[in-house]
């Protein structure tokens, strides 16, 4: 079997390539040790946005270890994201859901290399 055929076979197989580990996302641990992120929204230096998030990360052991090691990078990327939000974004009734959808690819692309966040849960969202 050629390398291309093997690759295509892996892509088409229902369970993925042999040797690829699959995880039930509900069994992956939740990382909840990141303290709340507090930022000044864009154009509002006298206001504060404070967000608390937890992250479900896979693979279970390796993912939890990587996210703990990179908590400073996590905080930085989240602070940059939150600081970019303007008044219109913060007035949107779906702002929490939008933020969840933005955070997931952000941390997977910019912070984590050996693991993956599969779920972002926002447990606190306060604008002062």
C-alpha positions as CSV (number, residue, x, y, z in Angstrom):
1,X,0.0,0.0,0.0
2,X,1.4,3.4,-0.9
3,X,1.8,6.1,1.6
4,X,-0.9,8.2,-0.1
5,X,-3.3,5.2,0.0
6,X,-2.6,4.6,3.7
7,X,-3.2,8.2,4.5
8,X,-6.5,8.2,2.6
9,X,-7.5,5.0,4.3
10,X,-6.8,6.6,7.7
11,X,-8.9,9.6,6.8
12,X,-11.9,7.6,5.6
13,X,-11.8,5.0,8.4
14,X,-14.6,5.5,11.0
15,X,-12.2,5.1,13.9
16,X,-9.3,7.0,12.5
17,X,-5.8,5.7,11.9
18,X,-4.6,2.7,13.8
19,X,-2.6,4.0,16.8
20,X,-4.5,7.2,17.1
21,X,-6.0,7.5,20.6
22,X,-9.6,8.7,20.9
23,X,-10.9,10.2,24.1
24,X,-14.4,10.6,25.4
25,X,-14.4,14.3,26.0
26,X,-16.5,13.9,29.1
27,X,-13.7,11.8,30.7
28,X,-11.0,14.5,30.1
29,X,-10.2,16.6,33.1
30,X,-11.3,20.2,33.7
31,X,-8.6,22.7,34.5
32,X,-10.0,25.3,36.9
33,X,-6.9,26.7,38.5
34,X,-6.7,29.7,36.3
35,X,-7.5,32.8,38.3
36,X,-10.1,35.3,36.9
37,X,-8.8,37.4,34.0
38,X,-9.4,41.2,34.5
39,X,-9.1,43.6,31.6
40,X,-10.1,47.1,30.5
41,X,-12.3,46.8,27.5
42,X,-11.3,48.7,24.4
43,X,-12.2,52.3,24.6
44,X,-13.2,52.1,28.2
45,X,-10.2,52.7,30.5
46,X,-12.5,53.4,33.5
47,X,-14.4,50.1,33.2
48,X,-13.3,46.5,34.1
49,X,-14.2,43.2,32.7
50,X,-13.6,40.2,34.8
51,X,-14.0,36.7,33.4
52,X,-13.5,33.3,35.0
53,X,-13.0,30.3,32.7
54,X,-12.4,26.6,33.1
55,X,-11.1,24.3,30.3
56,X,-11.7,20.7,29.5
57,X,-8.4,19.4,28.1
58,X,-7.4,16.2,26.3
59,X,-5.5,13.9,26.5
60,X,-6.3,13.5,30.2
61,X,-2.9,13.4,31.9
62,X,-0.7,15.1,29.3
63,X,-3.3,17.8,28.6
64,X,-3.6,18.8,32.2
65,X,0.2,18.9,32.7
66,X,0.6,21.1,29.6
67,X,-2.1,23.6,30.5
68,X,-0.7,23.9,34.0
69,X,2.8,24.6,32.6
70,X,1.5,27.2,30.2
71,X,-0.9,29.1,32.5
72,X,1.1,32.3,32.1
73,X,0.7,32.1,28.3
74,X,-3.0,31.3,28.7
75,X,-3.5,34.4,30.9
76,X,-1.6,36.6,28.4
77,X,-3.6,35.4,25.4
78,X,-6.9,35.8,27.3
79,X,-6.0,39.3,28.5
80,X,-5.2,40.4,24.9
81,X,-8.5,39.0,23.7
82,X,-10.6,40.5,26.5
83,X,-8.8,43.9,26.1
84,X,-9.9,44.0,22.5
85,X,-13.7,43.8,23.3
86,X,-15.6,47.1,22.8
87,X,-18.9,48.4,24.2
88,X,-20.9,46.9,21.3
89,X,-19.5,43.4,21.9
90,X,-20.1,43.7,25.7
91,X,-23.7,44.8,25.1
92,X,-24.5,41.8,23.0
93,X,-26.8,39.3,24.9
94,X,-24.8,36.4,23.4
95,X,-21.4,37.8,24.4
96,X,-20.6,34.8,26.7
97,X,-21.3,32.3,23.9
98,X,-19.3,34.3,21.4
99,X,-16.4,34.5,23.8
100,X,-16.5,30.7,24.3
101,X,-16.3,30.2,20.5
102,X,-13.3,32.7,20.3
103,X,-11.3,31.3,23.2
104,X,-11.3,27.6,22.1
105,X,-9.4,28.1,18.8
106,X,-7.2,30.8,20.4
107,X,-5.8,28.6,23.1
108,X,-5.5,25.6,20.8
109,X,-3.6,27.5,18.1
110,X,-1.5,29.9,20.2
111,X,-0.8,28.2,23.5
112,X,-1.2,24.4,23.5
113,X,1.0,22.2,21.3
114,X,0.7,18.7,22.6
115,X,-2.8,18.7,23.9
116,X,-6.1,20.3,23.0
117,X,-8.9,22.2,24.8
118,X,-12.1,20.5,23.8
119,X,-14.5,22.7,25.9
120,X,-14.4,26.2,27.4
121,X,-16.8,26.9,30.2
122,X,-17.2,30.5,31.4
123,X,-18.1,30.4,35.0
124,X,-18.0,34.2,35.7
125,X,-18.5,37.3,33.6
126,X,-18.7,40.7,35.3
127,X,-18.5,44.1,33.8
128,X,-17.9,47.0,36.2
